[in-house]
Amino acid sequence: GSAEYYLSFMRLLHEVLGGQADIMAVSHAGHAPGLQKDGQLWSLQEQVQHKMEYLRQHVLLPGRPPLVVAGHSIGAHIIMHAVKALEQQEGQHG
């Protein structure tokens, strides 16, 4: 889905947490402007890779606090596979 759908929920969550947490969302590749591939469909593995790259570029940076991930339906499946793959890569390199 599109992260825009969750903007009001994300704002409320940020407020409830006293502004003490970064709340981020990423749309499925192909579901938002700038994330499209000339009308081509993205495979499940490509969606996982897309989320892994997002985490690497925006979340898993030196000095960042611990991470909590959440997803709904296929988004939960995708993010869990992305986290598992990143942990496996870290285990191979760390």
N, C-alpha and C positions, 0 to 999 in steps of 0.2 A: 503494500500500500504506500500511500503518500504520507510523509511526516506532517504535512500541513494539517491533516485531519486532527492531529493530537496537540496542536499548539495551545489551545485553551487549557487542556488537561496538564500540559507541561508547565504552563505559567502558574496554575493553581498548586501543583506539586512543589514548584520552586518556592512559592509563598509559604506553604505549609511547613516546609523545611527551613524556614527563616532565612532564605537566601544563602544558605550555607552549603549548597550542593550545586554542581553543574548538572543541568538536565539537558540531554542531547537526544536527538532522533535523526535517523537516516532513512530516507525513502528506499524502497526497492529500486534497484537499477531498472531503468525503463519506465518507471512510474512517475517521474517528475522531470520538468524541464532541465536540460543539462545532463541527465542520466539516461538519455535515450541513445540507441544504437541504430539509427536509420531504419526504425521500424522492426528491427530484428528482435526475436525473442531471446531472453536471457535464460540459460539453463540454471538449474538449482545450484550446481557447482559454481557457476559464474556469480550467482547471487552471494554465495558464501565467500568467494574471493573478494567481491566488492566490499562486503562488511569487514573482512580482515584488513583490507587496505584502509578503510575508514578508521578502524581502531588504531592501526599503526600510525596514521598521519595525524589524528586528532585527539586520541585518548591515551594510548600507551607511550607516553612521553616521560622523560626523566623529571622527577619532582611532582608528578601528578598523584593525587590521592588514589586510594583503592577504588575499584570499579564494581558497580552493580549493573548487571544487564537484565533487560526484560524484553519480552516480545509477546506478540499475540498471534496465535495460529501458526501459519507458515513462517512468520517472522521469528517466532520463538525457536522453531526448528533451525532456521538459518543461523541465528546468532549463537545458538548452542554449538553447532558444528564449526562456526568460525572460531569461537573461543577454544574449543577442543583442538582444532588444527594449530592455532597460535601457541597453545600450551605444549603441544607435541614438538613444534619447531623450536620453542625455547628450550625444551629438554634436550634436543639434539645439539643446540648451539651453546647452551649454558652449562 
